[in-house]
Amino acid sequence: MKRAVFAAGLAMALSVLQGWAQSPAAEDQPASMLRSSYTLGPDDQITIQALEAEEISGKPIRIASNGYINFPMVGRLRAAGLTVEQLEVELASRLKEYIKEPQVSVSLTETRSQPISVIGAVTTPGVHQLQGRKTLVEILSMAGGLRPDAGYNVKITRRREWGRIPLPGATDDPSGQFSQAEVRLRDIMQAKSPGENIQIMPNDVISVPRAEMVYVIGEVGKSGGIVLGDQQTMSVLQAMSIAGGLGKTAKSKEAKILRVNPGVPKRTEVAVNLKDMLAGKMDDVSMQAEDILFVPNSAGKTLALRTLETVIGTGMTAVIYRGIQ
């Protein structure tokens, strides 16, 4: 699939998945976490319910940039730095002057003071402010969506004060302060595992690794990189099919795979006779991550090799194709 087609399909999928923002998976997050762990900050919005205190009940208020709120009967009160539970206690204490046994409930209706980090293969990586309840897909949309060279798995790191990430296989880091999990984004996009579209919490770190790829360049229909996806290898014939086959002036007998080997500065060459392979006279050959299949042309190798250096040297091919899944 070409880059433009993939990007359009991804954008459509992300748009559809926006409707899952209030999915059962998001609603299942314990509200007690917000009450006991979340620290209120500037620009957060709260709503207070207090019996026998109509002057302040049911009216949303935003915490000022200096961290204070100002209510009738209560006066000026610093809310920033308190949890929801602590703020309830403080409000009840102040209302005792007017009400014998005040009953106060505070709801956090919008958060604007807690950052989340999105890094890796997204359009606009960086720190984003978590406003309200957002799911993983919504956060990826806020970051501009995935780049064409993004992998299919997303990694999430969360502070343990928010509890362990509610996903199968979630683990704690050695310090015990963070929970880590991996999400198969493709399963969410294909509606196979909508429950993995979890709610994102303050200070979460979302990492989208660049996918492992193989490259086909030279005298082929369309040079470019091919995302491997879940499979670790791809055959030469599969790669050639995605690359549009041989060009008219290809030296099919002299193709080669240029392979990176650990600890060796220079790529090793694996000869590939595409003519015999296409004719069924020799077995197909597996390509590994970061392999380059180079098909020379009859005019010589110099220009094609320069093209290779340019393409690979930039760390990104001009066109990226999604592999066979």
N, C-alpha and C positions, 0 to 999 in steps of 0.2 A: 504494500500500500504506500502510496506516495505521501510525502510530508504534508502537503496541503490537505489531502483527503483525511489523513489520520488526525490532523489538528482540528478539522471541521467536525469529525466524528467525536473526538474527545470533548470539544466544546459543547456539542449537543448532549452528550452523556452527562457532563457536569451540570448542565442546565436542568436536565430531568431529575438528577439526583438532589437538586436543591430542595425538592419537595420532601426529602427525608429529614429535614432539619428538626422536625418535631416527631420523629419516628420513635417507636417504643424503645429502641436502643438508647436514644438521647434522653427520654423521659425516665429511664430506669436509673439514671445516675442519682445516688442518694442526696436528697436535699440537705441532709444534716451536714454534708461536707462543706456546703456553702455557708451554713450557719456557724459552724464551729471553727473552720479553717481559713475561710476567705477573709483577707484583711481589706476593709473598705479604704477607698482612696479617692482623690479628687476626680470629679466628673462622673463618679458612680451615681446611679439613681436608685432611691429607695422609696418605699411606701410604708407608712406607719398606720397601724390600726390600734386604736386605744378606746376602750369602753368609757363612756361618760366624758369623752374629750373630743367632741365633734370638730373643734377648731383645728385639730391636727390630723384627724382620721381620714384615710382614703385619699389623701392628696400626695401625689408623687413629688418628690423634691430631689434636686441634684446637689450633691456635695460640692461646695465651692472649691475653687482652685487652691485656696488656703487651707482646705480640709475641714471647714466648719459648716454647720447647718444652723438655721435660725427659725424657731417655731414659736407661735404664741404659747403661753403657759410654760414653755420649756426654756425659752431664751436662746442664747448663743451657745452652741455645744460643738466641741471638736469630735467629728465622727471618723475622720481619717485615722487609720492605725488601729481601729477597733474591729472586732468581728461583729457579725450581726447579733449574736447572743449578748456580747458585751454592751452593744449599743442599747439593746432592749433593757438590760439591767440599769443602765445609766438614765434612760428615759423614765423608767418606772420610779427611780429614786427621786427625780426632779418633780414628777407629777404627784408624789405623796403630799406635797404642800397643798394640793387642791382636791385630790381624790383619796379616799380612805385606803382602798386596796386597788391600786391601778393595775389593769391588765393590758400589757403592751405587746404587740407583735410587729416585727419589722420584716419586710420582704425586700429582697434585692431584685430589682426589676431590670436593671441594665448595668453592665460593667464596662468601664472605659479606662480603667487604670491598670489593667493587667496585660502584660505583653505575652505574645507567643512568637516563637522563632520558626521560620520556614526556610530551610537551606537546601542547596543541591540543585537538581535539574528542574527548576520552575522558572517561569518567565521573570518574576520580580521577587527574588529571594530577599530576606531581611526580617526585621522585627515588625510585627503587625499588632495592633491593639485589639484585644478580644472584647467585642461589644455584644452583650447578651449571650445567648446559648448558641453555639456554632458547632456544626459537625465537621468531621475531617474533610469531606468533599467541599463544604462551604469555605473552609480555610484555604484549601488548594485553589479554589476559584478566586479568593481574595488575592492570592499570590500570582494571579495571571494564568493559572493552569500549568499543565506540565509541558516541558519542552519535548520536541520529537525524540530526543535521545534519552528520555527518562526511562528508568527501569520500571518493572511492573510491581515492585514491592516498595512500601513506604515504612520507614522506621519512626517510632514515637518514643520519646523519653519523657517521663513524668515524675515530678516530685512525689515522694511517698505520702506526704501530708494529704494528698488528694486520693490516697488509696492506690492499690495496684490497678494497672490498666485492665479493664474488663474484657480481655481477649484470651482465647486459648493460647497457651505457650508463653504468656507474659512472665518475665523473670525480673528479679531484683539485681541491681549492680552489686559488686563486691562490698561497697560501703553501706548498702542497705538504705540509702537515702533516695534512690531513684528506681522507678519501675520502667522496664523496657519491653517493647513488643513490636512485631512486624505485621503489617497489613498487606494482603494481596489486593492491590487496587483494582486489578482486572476483574476479580471476583465481585467486587462492589459494583463496578460499571456494568457487568453482565447480569446483575441481580442474583448472583449465586449466593452471596453472603451479605445481605443488606445490614445484618446486625453488626458487621465490622465497621460500619460508618458511624463510629462512636463520637460522643460529645468530646470536644477539646476543652481542656482545663487551663487556667492561667499558668504561664511559664512553661507550658509544654514545648518541646523541641521536635519539630517534624522534619525529617530528613528524607529527601528523595534522591537516592543514588543514581548516578549515570549508569545506563545499561551497558552490559558487555556487548561488544559489537564485533563483526567481521567486515572487511572492506573488499569491494571488487572494483578495480580500476583498469584503465587501459582500453583496449579495443573491444568494448562491449556496448550493448545497447544504451545503458544508463549507469554510469559510474556512481558509486556512493557507498554509504555505510548501511549495514543491515543489523538491526537490533535482534539479539539472540532470544531474548525473553527468558522463559523458564528453562529451555533446553540449553545445555552447556556447549553443544557442538552443532554444526550445520554442515551438510555435505557440499562438495563442490558443485554438483549438479543442481542442488537446491538454490545455492547462491547465484549460479548462472541464470537460472530461471527467473529469479527476482530481478536480476540485473538486465534482463531483456535479451539474453543470448549473445552470441558472438557477433562482432562487427564484420563488415565485408572484407577488410584487409587484415583480419586477425591471424597471427601465427599460432594456430591452435595447438600445434605440437610442442611449442616452447613456453607454454604457460608455467607459472610457478607460484607456490605459496611462500610468502615471506613471513617467518614466524619468530616471535619474541621468545627467548629462552631465559629463565631466571639466571642471573649472574653473568650473562653474556651480553656485552654492549651492542653487538651487531646481530641483526636478524639472520637466521639461517634460511637456506633456500630448499624447498621441496619441489622437485620437478613434477609437473602435471601435464600429461599428454591428453589434452581435451578432445582431440580428434578421435583417438582410440576409445576414450571414455564414453563419448557420445555414440559411438558405433557399437558399444557393448563389448569391446575387446579387452577392456580392463575394468577393474572394480572402481566404484566411486570412492572418493577420498574424503575423510572428515576434516573439517576446519575447526580450529579452536578459537577461543576469545582473542581478539586483537590480531588475528591472522589477516594478511592482505593477499588476495588472489590477483595476481598481475598477469594480464594478457597482452603481450607485445603486438605491435603491428609490423607489417612488412617494410615499413620505412626505417625501421631501426628502433633501438631501445632508449636512446638518449632522451628524447623529448618526453616519452612516457615516464621515465624514471624521475625526471624533473617535476612532472605533474604529481607523481607519487609523493615526493618530498614536500611539495607545497600543500597538498591535501592533508597528509598526515601531520605535517608540522604545525598546522593551525589547531590541531586537537579536535577538529570538527569537519566533517565532510560537507560539501555543498548541498547534498541531498541525502536524507536518511529514510530508510525503508524499514517497516516493521517486519520481523521475521515470520516464518510459518509457525502458527500456533495450533 
